[in-house]
Amino acid sequence: VPAAKAKVVLFFRLALPLPSYALRHVLASHGEVADLSMAPDGASGRVEYRDEEGADAALEALHATEILGIELRTSRREADVAGTKAATGPEGVGADQRKKRTRRA
């Protein structure tokens, strides 16, 4: 009996919440999704792929892309996407990329 392949987890963060069925549809277009778990905020979570090939394809195709106009960030490491906001501005400039305003004395 061949050994079962290990499932591969990717983490994601969206600029705004997105319904899980829409996200699952996009994620599954790159590989077989074994599980999709979303945080209560609806804008972050994890997706488990059945194999390495699907996870690699999704990571390469989907990182820093948009789903229905909402930017998606993906990573194999939760720390890479946790607490970061994807782009939210009309020009696609993320909060972490905006220039800080200086106070005038």
C-alpha positions in Angstrom: 0.0 0.0 0.0 1.5 3.3 -1.0 2.0 5.9 1.7 -0.5 8.6 1.9 0.7 12.0 0.7 1.0 14.7 3.3 -1.5 17.5 3.0 -0.1 20.9 2.5 -1.4 24.0 4.3 -1.4 27.6 2.9 -2.4 30.6 4.8 -4.3 33.6 3.3 -5.4 37.1 4.1 -7.9 39.2 2.2 -8.3 43.0 2.2 -12.1 42.5 2.9 -14.2 39.5 3.9 -15.3 37.2 1.1 -17.8 34.4 1.2 -16.2 31.0 1.7 -17.9 29.5 -1.3 -16.3 32.1 -3.6 -12.9 31.7 -2.1 -13.1 27.9 -2.2 -14.0 28.0 -5.9 -11.0 30.1 -6.7 -8.6 28.0 -4.5 -9.9 24.7 -5.9 -9.1 25.9 -9.5 -5.4 25.2 -8.7 -5.6 21.9 -6.8 -7.8 19.7 -4.7 -8.8 21.5 -1.5 -9.1 19.1 1.5 -10.2 21.8 3.9 -10.8 25.5 4.1 -10.9 27.3 7.5 -11.8 30.9 7.8 -11.3 33.2 10.8 -14.4 34.9 12.3 -13.4 38.1 10.5 -14.0 36.3 7.1 -10.8 37.8 5.8 -8.1 35.3 6.8 -7.6 31.6 7.3 -6.0 28.5 6.0 -6.5 26.2 3.1 -5.3 22.6 3.1 -4.5 21.0 -0.3 -4.4 17.3 -0.8 -0.9 17.5 -2.4 2.2 19.6 -2.9 1.5 20.3 -6.6 -1.9 21.9 -5.9 -0.5 24.1 -3.1 2.4 25.2 -5.2 0.2 26.0 -8.1 -2.2 28.0 -5.9 0.7 29.9 -4.2 2.3 30.8 -7.5 -1.0 31.8 -9.2 -2.9 33.5 -6.4 -0.4 35.5 -4.2 -1.0 39.2 -4.5 -3.9 38.8 -7.0 -7.5 39.9 -6.7 -10.7 38.0 -6.3 -13.8 40.1 -7.1 -11.6 43.2 -6.7 -10.3 42.1 -3.3 -6.6 41.5 -2.9 -5.5 38.1 -1.7 -2.1 37.3 -0.1 -1.0 33.7 0.3 1.9 32.1 2.1 3.1 28.8 3.5 3.9 30.7 6.8 1.0 32.1 8.8 3.3 34.9 10.1 3.8 36.2 6.5 0.1 37.1 6.2 -1.1 37.4 9.8 -1.9 40.9 10.8 -1.2 42.4 7.4 -3.8 44.1 5.4 -3.9 43.4 1.7 -4.4 46.4 -0.6 -7.5 48.4 0.1 -7.1 51.7 -1.8 -8.5 52.4 -5.2 -5.1 52.3 -6.8 -4.2 49.0 -5.0 -1.9 50.7 -2.5 -1.9 48.7 0.7 -2.0 50.3 4.1 1.5 49.0 4.7 2.8 50.7 1.5 1.3 54.1 2.1 3.6 56.9 3.1 3.4 57.9 6.7 2.1 61.4 7.3 4.4 63.7 9.2 3.1 66.0 11.9 3.7 69.7 11.5 4.9 71.5 14.6 
